Amino acid sequence: MKSHASAFTLLELIIALAIGAILVVYAVPSYGSRAACSHRIDAASALYRATQFIEADVPAEVSSLPTGLDQAPPFGASVYRLRALPADEANGGYAVEARPLEAGPMRDDPCGAFILDATGLRANRTADGAAAADSDLCWNTR
């Protein structure tokens, strides 16, 4: 009786590698854009939590945010650092900013820093202080 060893042929191996390469070409950029969207949603959520804290602490002006409200996401490695901005006549009494960390995954994000003020105005600023191109796209949670 003759034994027959089964194995992949070279053609089958090349086809499997080609299919794997095609999947990677489409999956990696899609994963990156989904991760960036998730980080932006974390930043927006953290800003809303921080503004609720500030509005609940009406008697005193808040100069710094407590631990847990000073970063996004609130647990684990932070991607954004939050801070309360001083009051001026344009922001209605306070503003909160979520700035991406210099060494974080969102450092080159075109949305830049997220800003929410007491009037409900949502804005984005790039690292050089200019307004982001499409702020509505940055705040989109879909």
Secondary structure, 3 states (H helix, E strand, C coil): CCCCCCCCCHHHHHHHHHHHHHHHHHHHHHHHHHHHHHHHHHHHHHHHHHHHHHHHCCCCCCCCCCCCCCEECCCCCCCEEEEEECCCCCCCCCEEEEEECCCCCCCCCCCCEEEEECCCCEEEECCCCCECCCHHHHHCCC
